[in-house]
């Protein structure tokens, strides 16, 4: 199956009105600025992909939680209230890992009601325990607010922060500026430079570089849509190519953040502040079209405005290829994958089962048809497990790219010891899971039950 295509007043408008009233936020990995410069692939055997986010909370802009995920969909809490600054607030926290081995966050230091002329910095050795560094006064004349700083590491290794700033003559009209670090300790910065071409009344600008092109995703504060622009230089001039509801994400969206997934697709996350939902959407054609936005399971409605750090870390799945295995359910330990007719089901299989039943519960694990770092599964007749209508079934390989992707799964660590979860290669975030003892490729709902239902233990083959 090929990936599907996408066939209230603004928060800040309300804030302007309210503001007028008397007052009575050793690991291997790619850096945000270099994502897309190398081919994406499933993590190598024994390694795992890890995505980290450090959002502030819908209920509290004085602290941030740390969450991580192995698929950029199912985020799990690592630590609540992991960092609380010594003063002020923490909003819009952006994370990256520097060449010195530390993780850094930068963030908005005040809530929306207050003048906010600084951005904060903190660092950590482990993403969990954070140490405050300093609040940096952004040197712009008559500055009123410096909001939503975003890291950008360029291909030359330079570390930049893209920050949205407004001045006192119109405190709600924001323009994106670039600050570049002038030392490796990230303690000194160049004078701010406005990003040419994006212009005033744009906020939350997030940038990735692919090849020689800078791709920017700012929010237009007039229309309330996330736009798309490109340039050949980080500071521009940018040309805005897409405006309005060009991607099908809807309006009243902000805080876009992008990351490249293991299958090469790009995922954007954004805060649906108009409806209280946090969304994600994927592009398989370098930002031309996008999948319909979905609510991020588990943390939508809790987490607010974050960026995503992707790393490859030790400790992932090790599963031998070109061997036969059977696959036992992690939470129904007498039940195994079994081909029944053309479909994959989860019946009870025992030593007393017939030879045909045991053979139907035996599969050859081979390198993924679409990505040799991933996995495909072949039955005794030579047919491959693939999803069709999101149902697990076996079909002969027809040699098409679509079939190869349908029949490829990325291995993720399961819930039980020795167990594995198999994520769809071309529908990232969807997993093989049993439901009524049938195997489907379903989206997670953020629950432990789903994680258990999608965990399987490779064991000695029944036949």
SVG drawing of the C-alpha trace seen along z (x, -y; Angstrom):
<svg xmlns="http://www.w3.org/2000/svg" viewBox="-14 -52 49 86">
<polyline fill="none" stroke="black" stroke-width="0.4" points="0.0,0.0 1.3,-3.4 1.1,-6.2 -2.2,-8.1 -2.2,-11.7 -4.3,-14.5 -7.1,-15.1 -11.9,-30.2 -9.8,-33.4 -6.1,-33.0 -4.5,-32.5 -2.3,-35.6 -5.2,-37.7 -6.8,-36.9 -3.6,-37.6 -3.3,-41.0 -6.8,-41.9 -6.1,-40.5 -2.7,-42.2 -4.4,-45.5 -6.1,-44.7 -4.3,-45.4 -2.3,-42.3 -4.1,-41.5 6.8,-29.6 28.8,-7.7 25.6,-8.2 25.6,-8.4 23.2,-10.8 22.5,-13.5 22.1,-17.1 19.0,-19.0 20.7,-21.1 22.2,-18.1 19.1,-15.9 18.5,-14.9 22.1,-15.1 22.5,-11.3 20.2,-8.5 17.7,-7.4 17.6,-3.7 16.5,-1.3 18.9,-1.2 21.6,1.5 21.3,4.7 21.9,4.1 21.1,0.4 17.9,-1.6 16.4,-4.8 15.6,-7.2 13.5,-10.4 13.5,-12.8 11.2,-15.7 11.2,-18.2 7.9,-19.9 6.3,-22.2 2.9,-21.2 -0.5,-22.5 -1.2,-22.8 2.2,-24.3 4.6,-26.5 7.1,-26.5 8.6,-23.1 9.3,-20.5 8.9,-16.8 11.2,-14.5 9.6,-11.9 11.3,-9.4 10.1,-7.2 11.6,-4.7 9.2,-5.5 8.4,-9.2 4.8,-8.3 4.5,-6.5 6.2,-8.8 6.7,-7.5 7.5,-9.6 11.1,-9.4 10.8,-12.0 8.2,-14.5 9.3,-18.0 12.8,-17.2 13.9,-20.8 12.5,-23.9 14.5,-27.1 15.7,-29.0 13.4,-31.9 10.9,-32.9 9.2,-30.3 10.1,-27.7 8.1,-27.5 8.9,-26.3 11.9,-24.3 14.2,-23.1 16.8,-20.3 19.9,-19.2 23.1,-17.3 26.4,-19.3 29.8,-18.0 30.9,-18.4 28.6,-15.5 26.1,-17.6 22.5,-18.0 21.3,-21.6 17.9,-23.2 17.0,-26.8 13.6,-28.2 11.3,-31.1 11.8,-32.6 8.5,-34.3 4.8,-33.7 2.9,-35.6 1.7,-38.4 5.2,-39.6 7.9,-41.5 10.4,-38.7 13.8,-40.0 15.8,-36.9 16.1,-33.3 17.2,-30.6 19.8,-27.9 20.4,-24.7 22.4,-21.5 22.5,-17.9 24.7,-14.8 21.8,-12.4 18.7,-14.4 17.1,-13.8 19.1,-15.8 19.5,-19.5 21.7,-22.3 20.7,-26.0 23.4,-27.9 22.1,-31.4 19.4,-33.7 20.7,-35.5 19.5,-39.1 18.7,-39.2 20.4,-42.4 17.6,-44.0 16.8,-47.6 13.4,-48.2 12.9,-44.4 9.6,-43.5 9.4,-39.7 11.9,-37.0 10.0,-33.7 10.3,-30.2 14.1,-29.8 14.9,-26.8 18.3,-25.1 19.8,-24.8 23.2,-23.2 24.5,-23.9 26.5,-21.6 29.7,-23.5 29.0,-22.6 28.0,-26.1 25.4,-26.2 22.6,-28.7 19.4,-29.7 16.4,-30.9 14.3,-33.1 11.1,-35.1 11.3,-38.7 9.0,-41.7 9.7,-45.3 7.8,-47.7 6.2,-49.6 4.2,-46.5 4.8,-43.8 2.7,-41.1 4.3,-41.4 7.2,-38.8 10.1,-38.5 12.5,-35.5 16.2,-36.3 19.3,-34.1 21.9,-34.1 25.1,-32.1 27.3,-30.8 30.9,-32.3 32.4,-29.8 32.1,-26.0 30.7,-26.5 27.6,-28.3 28.1,-31.2 28.5,-34.0 26.4,-34.9 26.6,-37.1 24.3,-40.1 20.8,-39.0 20.2,-38.9 16.6,-38.9 15.8,-36.1 15.2,-38.0 12.1,-37.1 10.1,-35.5 9.2,-39.0 7.4,-40.3 4.3,-38.7 5.9,-35.2 6.7,-33.2 8.0,-29.7 10.2,-29.4 11.8,-25.9 14.5,-25.1 16.0,-22.0 18.7,-21.8 18.7,-19.2 21.7,-19.4 22.2,-23.1 18.7,-24.2 17.3,-25.6 13.6,-24.7 11.8,-26.9 8.4,-26.4 7.1,-29.6 3.7,-30.3 1.9,-33.3 0.3,-35.2 -2.2,-36.9 -3.6,-33.8 -2.8,-31.3 -1.4,-28.8 2.1,-27.2 3.8,-28.2 6.7,-26.8 9.8,-28.7 13.2,-27.9 16.5,-29.7 20.1,-29.0 21.5,-30.7 20.4,-30.3 19.6,-34.0 17.9,-34.2 16.5,-35.6 13.7,-33.1 10.9,-32.6 7.6,-31.5 6.1,-28.9 3.1,-27.6 0.5,-29.6 -2.9,-29.0 -4.0,-25.5 -1.5,-24.1 -0.7,-20.9 -4.2,-20.1 -3.2,-20.8 -5.8,-23.4 -5.5,-26.7 -4.6,-27.8 -1.5,-25.6 1.9,-26.7 5.3,-25.5 6.2,-23.3 9.2,-20.9 10.5,-18.4 12.5,-15.2 13.4,-12.6 12.1,-9.0 13.9,-5.8 12.1,-5.1 13.3,-8.5 9.9,-10.3 9.8,-13.6 7.5,-14.1 6.2,-17.5 4.8,-18.0 2.7,-21.0 0.6,-22.4 -3.0,-22.7 -3.6,-25.4 -7.1,-26.2 -8.4,-22.7 -6.0,-21.6 -4.6,-18.8 -1.0,-18.0 -0.6,-16.7 1.9,-15.0 1.9,-14.6 4.3,-12.9 5.8,-13.8 7.3,-11.2 8.1,-13.6 10.3,-16.3 7.5,-18.5 5.3,-18.6 2.4,-16.6 1.6,-15.5 -0.5,-12.8 -3.7,-13.9 -2.7,-15.1 -3.3,-12.8 -3.3,-13.5 -0.2,-12.3 -1.3,-9.4 -0.6,-9.5 0.6,-13.1 -1.7,-15.2 -3.4,-17.6 -0.6,-17.4 2.6,-18.4 3.1,-21.8 5.5,-23.2 8.6,-21.0 11.3,-20.0 12.5,-16.5 16.0,-15.1 16.7,-11.9 19.6,-9.7 20.9,-6.1 21.8,-4.5 23.0,-1.1 20.7,1.6 18.3,2.2 16.9,5.5 19.2,8.3 17.4,10.7 19.3,13.1 18.4,13.1 18.1,16.0 17.0,18.3 13.6,19.9 11.8,18.8 8.3,18.9 6.9,15.9 5.0,16.2 2.7,13.5 4.3,11.7 1.0,11.5 -0.7,14.7 2.1,17.2 0.5,20.2 -0.4,18.3 1.9,17.9 1.9,16.3 0.3,18.8 -0.6,18.5 -4.3,19.5 -5.3,19.5 -3.5,16.3 -4.0,14.4 -1.8,14.1 -3.6,15.1 -2.6,15.9 -4.0,19.4 -2.7,21.7 0.1,23.9 1.5,26.8 3.7,29.9 0.4,31.7 -0.5,29.5 -0.4,31.2 2.7,31.0 0.8,28.7 -0.1,26.4 3.4,26.3 4.7,25.6 2.3,22.8 3.7,21.3 7.2,21.3 8.8,18.4 12.1,17.5 13.4,14.1 15.1,12.3 16.5,8.8 13.8,6.3 12.7,6.1 12.7,2.3 15.5,1.8 18.1,4.5 18.5,3.1 14.8,4.0 13.0,7.4 10.7,9.4 9.1,12.7 8.7,15.6 6.4,18.6 7.3,22.2 5.7,21.6 7.9,18.5 5.2,15.9 5.9,12.9 4.0,11.3 2.7,7.9 -0.1,5.6 -3.1,5.1 -5.9,3.0 -3.8,3.0 -4.4,6.8 -1.5,9.1 -1.5,11.6 0.9,13.6 1.3,12.9 3.9,13.7 6.4,10.9 5.3,9.1 8.6,7.1 7.0,3.7 8.2,1.0 4.8,1.0 5.0,4.7 8.5,4.3 7.5,1.6 4.3,3.4 6.4,6.4 9.1,4.6 9.1,4.1 11.4,2.2 12.2,4.0 11.7,2.1 12.2,3.3 9.1,5.0 7.6,4.9 8.6,8.3 12.2,9.6 13.4,10.8 10.3,9.5 10.2,7.4 7.7,5.0 7.5,4.8 6.7,1.4 5.4,1.0 8.0,-0.5 5.8,-2.6 3.2,-3.5 5.5,-4.6 3.9,-4.4 1.7,-1.4 2.6,2.0 1.8,5.6 -0.5,6.3 -3.1,9.0 -6.7,8.1 -9.3,10.9 -6.3,13.1 -5.9,11.6 -2.7,9.7 -3.2,6.2 -1.0,3.1 -2.5,0.6 -1.7,-2.8 -0.8,-2.9 -3.1,-4.4 -0.5,-5.2 -1.5,-2.3 0.6,0.5 -2.0,2.9 -1.3,1.9 2.4,2.3 1.9,5.8 -0.4,6.8 2.2,5.7 5.1,7.5 6.3,10.9 9.1,13.2 11.1,15.0 11.6,18.7 12.9,21.9 10.9,22.8 8.0,25.2 9.0,27.0"/>
</svg>
